[in-house]
Amino acid sequence: MALTNETDALVIGAGPAGLMAAEELARAGRRVTVAEAMPSPARKFLMAGKSGLNLTKDIPLVDALSAYGDRAEALRPMLADFGPTQVMHWAETLGQPLFTGTTGRVFPRAMKASPLLRAWLQRLEGQGVTLRRRWRWVGWGADGAVRFDTPGGPVGLHPRVLVLACGGASWARLGSDGAWAGWMSGTAPFHPANAALAMAWTQHMTPHMGAPLKAVEWRAGGVTSRGEATISTRGLEGGGLYTLTPALRAGAALSVDLVPDLSPAALAARLPAKARLGPWLKKTLRLPPVKVALFFEMTGGAGLPRSDWVAFLKALPVRHAGLRPLDEAISTAGGLRFEALTPDLMLRDRPGVFACGEMLDWEAPTGGYLLTACLATGRWAGQAAARHVAALSAGA
């Protein structure tokens, strides 16, 4: 194995968290190498940007923190230092004009991730950051070397400081396979986050594949969401459900209010004495075909007692087969526990090794929260790593 001391700061993972850590280290004057397992950097970031890169959400910090659930306090200092306002400014320094949608979501005017990534990589190159592609981290050697499988053969590095930004355990084909958990301590098991639901649809639903369910309210475990979801061949997917993933993962029952803007009393007032279910849903209430189809799919339709019609419209039980597999999830829960880290995100059992991004044990719904926290933790870890090297140099 080739052993080298070519760098004093090593970052593993070239996603948003890793690149942000590398930039902070380079800004502090360190020689930085970024090792990336894939042939090109930030593949999951690029994939996320294909349908419109949601950078962050333009809301007050206190509201943003609520999206992180019981990890909000652990993330608070990082997001206070680099929250939505700072993310927007950062993107603009990379030449990306932004716009804010009606829900507060912030996007580059170009919509895609690729222009921002190109500008970022150019800036990092100008700062002297070296990117090593197809370098797959395989753990530590007996001598403490950080070991890699590379196109040129095995390599071991002895950096003065190491930042891990290896991602979670979903979308393995894009580089986040969670393999690193096999040689790390202090980790929580991975679980799907922002995950679709598996549904065993009958043929009755075939004409509605790809149709969105809009103007609905989902409920699970005391959590509600007014976002939409889409009927797909594999199940139900969409932002309206992703907020509910923690509750669904814990086994909470799922229901949907198909008419959230109408009260039970208002629905009862529109129910004629001799109405038939199908015509009442379609003609009187004017529900779109996909809502009518879901109602019949979940209730059996014609045999449903008239006395239950209004109650089921307001709280339709959604039978499902659980969350789709981990690798299909947009993100993951689990990873390095905050208890295993110092407030600077340094591993307590490995001084000089820091961690950031999705490999930490936190989760958040889609809507800009994921990327914001990845950037914030990457910046925090990079700055802490730079201080650590400076302290080593001062004590040398």
N, C-alpha and C positions, 0 to 999 in steps of 0.2 A: 504494500500500500504506500502510495506517495504521501508524504507528510509535508505540510507547508505552513509557514507563518505569514502568508501573503497579505493578511488583513488584520487590523486590530479590532474591527467591528464586523460581525457576521450576522446577517438576517436570513432566516429560513422561511421562504414563502413570499412570492411576489404578487400577492393580492393587495387590496387597499390598505390593510393594517400594516403589512410588511413594508410596502413602499413608503408609507408615512413614517414608520420608524426609521427607515433608511435615510429619509430626507432630514430628519431631526439629527441623526448621528453625523451626516455629512455637513450639515450646517454648523455643527460643533467642531468641525475640523478633523473628523475621523476618516480613516481609510475604510471604506465600507464595501463589503461584498454581499450581494443578495443571491442566494441559491434557490433556484426554482426547479421543481421536479418536472414540469411540463415543458414542451418546446417553446411556448410563448407565455408571457406573464399575464396575470389577472384574467384568466379565462372565465371564471364565474362572474366577475364584474362585467365583462363584455356581454355575456349571455343575459345578465340582468338588464342591460341597457338596450337589448334588441327591441323591446316593446316600449321603450321610453325610460331613460335613466332617472329614477326618482332619487335624487341626492339626499334630501332631508325634508323636514316639514317645518314650515315657518310658524312656529308657535312658541310661547314662553317656555323657559326651561322647566318650570314646575309641571307643566302639562306634558312636556316631552318625557320627563322622568317617569310619569305614571305608566308609560307604555312598557317599562322594564320590570314591572311587578316586584317581586321580592328581591331583585338584584338592583333596584333603583339606588339604594344607599351606597352599595359598593361602587356603582358607576358614577355617582353624583360628582365627585371631584373632577373626573375626566371630562364629563359632559359640561360641567360648569366652565372648564378651561377651553373646551373646543366643542361647542354645541351647534345648533342650527345656524345661528348668525355667523359663526366662524367658518363653518363648512361652506356657506354661500360665498363669503369673502375669498376663501381659499380657491374655489372653483373659478371665480372671476380673475384671480391672479394668474390662472392658467389660460386666460383668454377665452373663457366660456361665458357668454351672456346667459342670464337665467330668466326664467319666468315662474310665477307662482300660480298654481291652479286654484279653482274655487274652494277646494278642500284644504288648502294650505300646503299641498305638496309642491316641492320645488324641483324643476327640471332644467337642464341646459336647453337653450333654444334649438340646438342641433338635435336634441332628444337622445341621440346615441351616446354610448360610452367611449367609443373609439377616438373621437377628436380630443377629449379630455385626457385619455390615457396616453396618446401620442405626445401631447404637450408635456405631460408629467414626466414621461420617460426621457424626453429631451432635456428637461430641466435637471433631472437626476444625473444624466450623463455629463452635463455641464458641471455638476458638483463633484464629479469624480467617482460616482457610484458605479461599481462593476456588477453586471448581471450575468450570472452563470446559469445557463439553461440546461435542462435534462440532468440536473444534479438532484438525485433523490436521497434524502436524508434517511439513514438506516440505523441511527442511534449513536451511542458513544462507545469508543473503544476502551480497552482495559487501561490504557494510558491517559484516558480523559479526552482523547481526540474526538472531534465531531466528525462522524464518518458519513461518506457519501458514495453511492454508486454513480459513476459518471460515464459519458461516452468514451473517455480515455482510460477507464479502469477505476478501481477504488481510490478514494482520496480521503485523507484525514486532515482536518484543520485544527489549529490551536489558537482561536481568536482570543483577544483579551476580554471581549464581552460578546454575548450571544443573545439575539432577540428571536424568539419563536413566533411565527405568524402562519401556522400550518393549516388553519381552517378547521371546520367541523368534520362531519362524516356524511354529508349528502353530496350528490352529484360527483361521485368518484371519477367519472370520466373527464371532469374538468379539473381534477387535482385534489379535491377534498375527500380523502378516503378514511381519515381518522386513524391511520395505521400507527401514528406516533404514540397513541395512547398505550400501546403495548409495551413501551419502554419508559413510561412516565408514572410517577406515583401521584397521589392526591387528585385522582380524576373521578368524576361522576359518570355513570353510563350514558351513552348517547341515546336520545329519543327524537322522533320527528318533531319539528316545529314548522309552523306555516305549511301544514300538510293538507293534502286533499283527502277526502273520505272515499273509501271503497263502497260501491253500491252494486247490488245484484239486480240490475234493472230487468224488468220484463220487456217483452216485445212492444208493449204499449208505449214505452218511452222512446223507441227508436226514432220516430219522426222529430224528436225534440233535441237530439244530440247537437251540442254546440249552442243551444239557446241559453241566454242569460236569465236568471231569476232576479228581477229588479224590484225595487220598492217593497222589500220584505224585511223582517226583523228576525234574526236568528237568536236562539237562547240555549244556553247550556251552563249548568252549574252556577246560576246566579249572574252570569255574564251575558250581555246582549250586544248585538251588532246589527247595524242597519245597512251594511255593505251587501253587494250583490255576489252571487255565485253562479257558476255555469254547469249545466248538465253535460257530462262527457261520457264517453264509452266506458271509462274506468270508474266514474263516480261523480262526486260533486267537488268542485274546486273554485277558489276565488277568495278575494280579500275579505268578503263578508264572513267566511268561515275561519280564516286564519287566526283571527283574534281569539277564537274559542278553542284552539288546539290544546292549550294546557288543561282546560276543563274536560275536553273529550278524551285526552290521554289518560286522565284520572278516572274515566268511566262514567262521566256525567251523561245523562240523556239529552238528546238534541231535539228541539222543536223549532218550528218556524211560523211566524205570524204572516200569513199571505196578504193581509189587508191592515197593516199597522196604523193607517190613518183613519180607520173606521172603528168605532167602539162596538162592543157587543150589542149595545142597545140600538145603535144605528143600523147594524146588520139585521137585527130582529125586526126593525121597522120596515125593512125592504123585503121581508120574507112573506109572500102572499100565503093565504090559507091553504091553497091547493097547488103549490109550486112543486115542480120536479127538479131534482138536484142539478142535472146537467144544464138545462135552460136557465136555472136561477144563477148558476155560476157564470155562464157564458153571456147571457143576454141581459139579465137584471144587474148583476155586479160588473159585467164587462171585464172579467178577468182574462188576461192573455192566455193563449192555448197552453203554454208551458206550465202555468200555475194550475190550470184545470187538470192537466195531465198528472202533475205531481200529487194533487189532492186525491185523485182516483187511485194512483199508484200506492199511496200510503194508507188509504182507508178501504179500498175495495169498492168504493163508490156507491153503486145502486143499492146495496144492502145496508147502508149506513142509516140509522134511525134519524128522522127529521130533527129530533130534539138535540142531536149532536152536531148538526151542520155548523152552527155559529161557533161552537166551542172548538171544533177542529180547524175552522178557518183561522181562528185566533191563536191556536197552539197545536199545529199539525205535528204529531210525532214523526220524526224522520228515522226510519229503520236503516241501519247501515252495518257494514262489516268491519268497522274500525278504520284507523288511519291507513293511508297508503304506505308502502314500505319506506324505510328510513332514507334510502338513496334517492328517492323521488322528492323528498321534502325540500322546500326552498332553503330552509336552514335547520339547525339542530339545537336541541337543549342538551346539557351535559358538557363534559370536558373538564378542564382544570378548575378545581374548586378555588374560590377566592380565599378560603382558609389556608390553602397551600401556598399562597402568595403574600408578599409584603405589600404595604400600601403603594409601593412603587412598581408593583407587578413583577417583582423578582421572586423566583422559586425559592422557598425557604430552605429546601434541601440541596440547592445548587446555586451558591453565590455566583453572581455574574451572569446568570441566565434569566432572561425576562420573557414574558409571554403576553400576547395581545390578540385582539380580533375574535373570530368565531371559535377559536380553540378554548376560550374561557367559558365557564359555565354560566351563561346568561342566554336569554332569548327575548325577542320582541316581535311584534307583528310587522308585516310589510307596511310601507308608507314612508320610507326614508329613515326609519329608526335603526334598521340593521346597519346600513352603510355609515350613518352618523356615529354609532358606537364603535364600529370597526376603525374608523379614522381617528376617533378620540382616544381609544385605547392604544392604537399604534403610535400616536404622537406622544402619549404619556409614557409608554414603555421606551420609546426612542430617546426621549429627553432624560429619563432615569438612567438608561444605559450609558448615555454620554456623561452624565455626572459620575457614574461609577468608574468609568475609564479615567476621568479627570482625577478622581480621588486616588486611584491606583498610581497614576503618573506622579501625583504630588507626593505620594509616600515612597516612591522608588528611590 
